Amino acid sequence: MSINNSYFSRNNTLISNSFVNTGRNPVMELFYGEGSLVNPIGYTRFIFDLDLTLLKEKVTQGIISTGCTTNIKHTLRMTNTSYFDKDFLNGKTSQGRLRATSFDLILFRIPYVNLDSDQPQNWDEGVGYDYYDVITGIENDKNYSDRPSNWYQTTTIGVWEQPGIYDNNNGGLFPFSGLTIVDTQHFEFGDENIEFDMTNEINDLLQGGIPNCVGWGIAYLPQVENLSGTTGTYSVGFFTRHTQTFYEPFLETTYDDLIEDDRNSFSLGKANKLYLYIYEDGDFKNLDVPPSVTITDPSGNVVINNQLSCLKTKGVYEITVPPLLGYHTPCIFQDVWKNVVMDGFILPDVYNEFVLYPVQKNIQIGTSTNDPSIYGFDFFGIKQDEKIFNTDIRKVGVIIKQAYTTNKMLPKVEAFYRIYVREGTTEVQVQDWTKLNRTPNEYYFIFDTRDKIPNEYYVDLKVISSGEINTYKKQIKFQIVNKK
């Protein structure tokens, strides 16, 4: 599994019945309650839009492919400002608001069309920073702004069809019941991070099922917004796209591009996978259509006839071969890849071979146990402590060897990698444990810096052997820097 992060292109917090704009605030606060002399009365709603340019590019290029799997997931992630310190629970914010607990938040799609004028509800982020004009009448209060967007306005000359986007009493010009609710998340303690499932929403958008989209919003359920009799204001906070920390909100897309090539370890009686790799001038290249595969046994009998392959990722085609039984092993099979068409040109069939090994090759039976193996690693593609521009895509090769031996690549090892940054003594996960790609001649993973925040990154490796899980910390350390 690999990931792609899509970041916010704009965001803002709408304060009920107010012209105040807070689009540049590094933290958004969702609050509700009857307020007090020092706190606003009402509630807020957060709106945002996503920059899906890189995600769409990867889908178009086949880097993210549905050819071999439909296992693509999109998760909206926002970090709670109370996540790091449990002392914040059941306390007050710096503004004197009580911390909200036991509530539900909804993720909704902003209605595209303004019903009155049949025009899209395009909106601007604004330049405001805080909620209050604390220096009323003095022009140098640069943080306060009532420029759009806000509760009433989308732009200087545009207004929301319904102030606040929708009416939580199911009245007005656009009732709550007319919204598209993408997901709902329960918060028991109020310090949980946002993890909204947007899989169906984003897939529909990518496939053209949502032809026009002006963004999404996050809000309390109407029952919470309409609570009466509260003695104060309750709030929960999350970092916005203007945060100066590493915790910028994003849409995380996970997709299956794992390559596990069994050509060098094809086993009798097991399902095995074969791949065809297409390059043009050293770069992966897609064919016009997936090729088909015919496999013949040592006697020339056809085992698989013109089975269609699938696109695993850009330039890589996969076929799963069902278990082969009844053969005296080892023996040699031939796989022929047909209908190889590139840019309208029909290329010659591709002939390959693989050896079918007995199942006992990978099984040890006896009176003694195996000692766990200790591994060493070498890398190419990223240098230790290298500074990498955030426009690079690196193929990182991993040479796995038994420790204190020569650089002989082990043929089949269950190896994983993870990527993270450090905030003090805390490891902030960027990519969870992910299997290394395995081809007939190498182990590797692809690291795309274009969707990563400039920072210092670390790579750990993990190998499972003889029932043990051995983790090798900080095998690579590098920095991603901005290219201006």
N, C-alpha and C positions, 0 to 999 in steps of 0.2 A: 504494500500500500504506500502511495505517495500522497503528498498534500500540496495544495495551492491556496494561498491566502489572498483574499480580495479585501481591500480596505475601503473605508468610507470616503466618498467624494465630497460630502457635506453633511452637516447635522445641526440641529437646533432644538431647544426646549421651549415649548409653548406654555405660557402661564395663563390660566383661565381668566378670561375677561380683562386681559392686560395687553397693552401695546409693547411691553418690554421685550427686547431681543437679547438672547444669551448665546448666540451661535458660536462665539469664540471661547466659551468657557471650557477649561480643560476637564471639568467634571460636570456631569449632568445629574441633577437631583429630581427624582420623582417624589413629590410630596402630596399629601392630602390632609384635610382637617379643617377645623373652624378657625384656626389661627389664633393670634394674639396681637398685642400692640407692636411687637417686634417682628412678627412673621406674617406672611401673606395668607389670606383666606382663600381656600379653593384647592386646586390640584394642578398638576403639570402633565404634559405629554411630550415624549421625545420623538423627533422625526429624523430620518436619515436616508441617504441614498448610497448605493454601492458602485464602485468603479469595477466593472466586470470585464474590462478590456482584455486583460491578460488571460482570464479564464476562457473567454470566448475564443481568443487566439489559439489556446492549447486544444480546445475542442475542435476547432476548424482544422488544425494541423494533424489531429489524430494522436497527439501526446496524451490527451485524456480521451480514451476510446470506450465506446459501449459495444465494440465488436465482439469481445470475448466475455464481457460481464456487464451486468446492469448495476453492479454494486458501487454506485457513486453516491456519496452523502455530503450534504451541505449543512453546516452548523454555524449559526451566528454566535460569536463569543465576545462577551464584554466583561471586564474585570471589575468586581465590586471594590469600592474604596475601603470597605470594612473587612475585606477578605484576609488581611495580613495580621490583624490584631483582635483576638477574642475579647479584649477589654472593651472594645467598642460596642459589644452587644448590650442591649438594654440600657444604653446610655444616651447621651445627647450629642448632636453634631456641634461644630464650632459656631453655627448660627442659632443654637439653642433649640433645634428641632429634635424631637424624640425619634429614635431609630425604629423604623417600621419592621414588624415581624408578622408571620402568619398571614401572608397575602398571596394573590395570584397576579401575574403580569401577562398581558396579551401582546402578541405581535400581530399587527394588522397591515394590510396593504392600503396605502393612501389612494382613495378613489381618483382615477385618472381624469375623468371628464367633469367639468363644471357644468351642471345640468342647465343653468340659465342661458349661458352663452355658447354652450357646446364647445368650449375651449379647454385644453389641458390645464390642470392645476400645477403648472410649473412654479417652483418656489426657490427663493434665494436663502442662503445661510444667514447672512447678516454679519454685523461687526460688533455686537454687544458682548460684554464679558460678565457683568454681574446683574443682580436683580433690582438693586436700589440705586436711585440717584441721590447719593449721600451728600452731595455738594450742590443741592438744588439752586439753580440760578447762576451757577458758575460754569462757564463754557469749557473749562479745562478738565472736567470730569469725563475723561476719554473712555472709561470702562462702561459707562451706562449708555444704552442706545435704545431708541424706539423705532428704528428703521426695520423694514421687513426682512425676513418673515417674522410674524408674531401670531397671536391668537386669531386676529382678524384678517391679516393681509398675507398674501403670498409674495407679492412684489410691490413696488411703489404704486403701480396702477392696477394691481390684481388683488382680489379677495378670495378667501375660501368660500366654497359653496355654502358650507355651514361653519360658523366661527368655531375654531378648535377642531375642524375637520368633520366631526360627527357629534350628534346630540346623544348624551348618555341616558336620556329619559325616553328614547325611541320616538322623539318628536322632531320638530324642526324640518329643515330642508333635506337633511341627510341623517337618518336615524342610525343608532348603533346596530340594529338588526340588518342594515344594508351593507355592513362592512364584510370584507373577506378576512377572516381570522386565520392566520397562517399557523400559529401555535400558541399554546398556553403553558406557563411554567409556574409551579408552586414554590414559594420561598418560605420555609419553616422558620428559620432564624433571622433572615434578612441580610446575612453576610455571604450568601451563595453567589456565584458568578452566573451571568446569563449564558444559557446554552439552548437557544431556540433551534428547533429542527426546521430548516428551510428547504429540505431535499425536494419535495414535490414542487414547491414554489419556484425555485431556481431552475429545475429541470424543465418545467413548463415554459419559463421565460427563454431559456436557451433554445428550445424547440419551436419557438414562435407561438406558443399557446397564450402568452401574455404579450401581445404586440406592442403595447405602450405601458410604461411603468414610470411613475414619478417618485417612487420611494416607498418607505415603510414607516410605521410608527410603533412605539411601545408605550403602554399605559396600564394603569390599574383597571381591574374589572369595574364596570359601572356601579356595582353594589358598594365597592370601596370608595370610589370617587364621591358617591352620594351619601356617605355616612354622616349622620348628624349627631350632635351631643358630645362630640370629642372635646377634650379640654386643651388640646394643643395641636401642633402640626407634626405629622409623622413622615419620615423621608428615608429613601434609600438612594445611594449614589454610585455611579459607574464612571469610569474614565471615558472621555470622548476622543475624537480624532486629534484634538489639539493638546493632548497630554504631553508633558515633557518626559514621561517615563517610557519604559519598554511596553507598557500595557495598552497599546493602541487597539481599539476594537477592530474586529475583522470577521469576514466570512471564511470559515475553513472548509475547503473541499477536499475530501479524501477519495481516492480512486485506486483501483487495482491495476497496477502495471508491472506486477512481479513476474520476473522471468526465471523459471526453473527448468533448465534444459537438461534432459536426461540422455542426450545422445551418447555421452561417454559412460553412462551407468544404466543402460536400458535393462530392466529386470523382467524375467519370466514371471507370468502370473500377476502382474501389477499394471495399473494404468500408468502410462508414461507420456511425457510431453516432448514434442519436437518443435523447432523453430526455424524460420527462414529470416535472415537479416538482409535488408536492402540498403545499400549505400550509394550515394552519388557524390563524387568528389569528396569523399571522406565524411559526409553527413548523412544521417538517416533520411530515407526517401520513401514515401508511400507509393504503392502501385495503384493503378486505376481501379482494380477490383481485387479482392482477396483471391489468391491462387488456390487451386485444388491439389490434393495429394493422393498419389497411388503408391501403396506399399506392397512389395512382393517378397515372398520368403525365399530361402536358399534353393528351392526346387523350381522357382519361377511362378509359383501359384500366387494369385492376387489375394492379399489379405484385406486390404482396404482399397476401394475403387473410387477415385475422384471425390474424396471427402473434402468439403469446402473448409478452408482454414478461416481464421478470424484475426482481425487487427488487434494486437495486444497493446501496442503503443506505436508511436511514429516509426515506420520502417521495420517493424517486427511482427511477423505473422506466426500464429500458434495453431497447433493441432494436438488434440488429446487422443492417444492411441489406446484402445481398450486392451485389457489383459490378453497376452498371447500365451497359449497353452499347447502342450503336446509336442514340443520341439526338443531335440537333443542339443543341449547348449554346451559351450558357446557356438553360435552360428551367426552368419551375416545376412542382414536384410537390406533391401534397397528401397529408398523413398524418393519418388519423383514428383517435383513440384511443377504443375502445369498451368497453362493460361496465365503466364507471367507477362503482364502488360504495363508499360510505363509510358506516360504521355502519348498514348495512342499507338505506340510501337510494340509489336509482339516479340518478346525476347525468347531465346531458346529455353526449353525445359531444363530444370536444374536437377541433377542427379547427385544424391548423397547416399551414404551407407551408415548403418549402425550395427553394433554387435549386441545380440541378445544374450545376456548372461544368466546363469542359474540363480535362482532366488537365494541359494545358500551363500552367494558371494557377500551379501550384506548381513548375514546372520551368523552369530557365533554361539555354538552350543558346546558345553563342556563342563568340567568340574571346577574351573577357576574363573574368577571375575577379572574384568578389565580394569586397569588403573585409569583414572581420569587423565585426560591429556591436557597439558598446558601449552598454550599457543602463543606464537609471536606474529607480528603483523608488519608489513611494509605497505606504503601507499604511493600512489602517483595520481596526479590530477590537481592536488592541492598541496602546497608546501607548508611545513610547520611554521606558524606565526606569519603566514603570508597575508598581505592586505589585498582584498579582492574587491573590484568594482561591483556595485549593485546592478550591473547590466550583464554579468557573466552567467553562463550555464556551464557547470563543470561536471565532467564524468570522473568520478573518484574510484580508481581501481584499488582493490584490497588484495594483497598477497597474504594468504593464510598458511602458516607453516607451523610445524611442531617446534616448540621453543628449543633453542640451542642446536638447531639443525640447519641445513642449507635451505635456500629459498625454493623449496619444492612445493608447488601448489597442491593442496589436498583435494582429492577429486569430488568429495561430497561431504560438506560440513554444514550443520544447521547453525548459521551465523546471522546476527542481527546488529543493527546500528541504531543509535539515537542521537539527536542533536538538541542542544540546549544552550542557554546563556546563563550567566551568574549575576545575581543581584545580592552582593554581600556573600553570605553563606548559603543563600537560597539558589537552587537550580530551577530556572524557569524553562519548562519544556517547550521546545519548538516543534520537534517531531518525536513521537513516541517510538518505542522499539519496533523496527521494521526489518523484514528479512532482506539480506543482500541478494541482488540478482545473481544468478548462476548460469553462465554460458559454458560451452565446451572448453574454453580457454581462460576464463577469468571470473572473479567475483567483482561486483561493482555496484555503485549507486549513483544516481543523478542528483546533483544539488543545484537548484535554480535560485540564484540570488535576487532575481527581479521582484520577488514577492516577500523579501526578508527585510526587516528593519536594521539599519546599520548598527552594529554592535560587535562584541567579541564572542565568537561561537566555539563550542566544544563538541567533539564527537567521541562517544563511548562505543565500545564493541562488546558483544556478548556471544558466547559459544556454549552450546549444550552438548555435553559429552558424558557418557557413562552415568547418567542420572544426575550429574552435577551441572549447575548453571554458573559459569565463570564470567564475571564482568570485568572488563579492562577499561579503566577510567582514563579520560583525557588523552586518547590516542592521537587526536589532532586538535590543534588550537589555531584559529585564524580569525581575521577581522573582515567584516564587510564595511566598505566605505562608500560614501556618495560620489558619483561621477557628475561633475558640473561642467 
